[in-house]
Amino acid sequence: MTPNRSHKNPPKDLHAAANERLGRHGLSLPQAILRAFEKNGIYCFPGVSVEHQHLAHRFVLKGTESGGAVEGMGRYCGYLNKGGQPIPWLQPLDSFGGSGRHAIVIAAELVRIEMLRIERTYELLISRHALEPSNGATRPHLRSTVLFRGKAGTLSPELLAGGGQSGRDVQPTFYTVAGELQLAPSEFHKAICAITAAVSCIRCKHTHIAVRPKTATSGPADQSS
């Protein structure tokens, strides 16, 4: 009888499905951690939705830059274009007490960057989101692809403080399960440094990723630089 090896060597389609779920919904967190964030007033909304613009007769993607930190933990997500550059927000948002919603972004394609911090340990997820035709249906399918997944990254408070108030010159160090250095795509370096600062921004009330549109007037969220 041939032994069942499904647990040791899962089919590639199962791995792809798990990758798709991770890309679609963001970091999967235990309920205990989610409750701790809620208790500390940190609200992060990593979901990407498909929306229809009736006047333009097209579908677009919508994301919400959100999150913040308290002393011992932080969570944040923001959005970039496919080249890793920040995109202008559609509108800034204010949240009571901070560490909530900061801005809405709309685009045909988005790259989401999401980070979690527990003390000096970091989790990082970068994923690409695009629209694809869906078997002749009018509404397109949302395709989510994981570009980078970093687990149990480390960054000492001293190193973060040494990067200046914004912390934009530092980011966590991640390793593979074999102990080798794991490097994220170089085009996302600035965004990773920015979100590293965001997950240590106490009661955050401004954007760290999205930028103010050139035609818009300054608002409360215009503090991304």
Buried (B, 14 or more C-beta within 10 A) or exposed (E): EEEEEEEEEEEEEEEEEEBBEBBBEBBEBEEEBEEBBEEBBBBBBBEBEBEEEEEEEEBBBBBBBBBBBBEEBBBBBBBBBBEBEBBBBBEBBEBEEBBBBBBBBBBEEBBBBBBBBBEBBBBBBBBBBBBEEEEEEEEBEBBBBBBBBBBEBEBEEEBBEEBEEBBBBBBBBBBEEEEEEBEBEEBBBBBBBBBBBBBBBEBBBBBBBBBBEEEBEEBEBBBBE
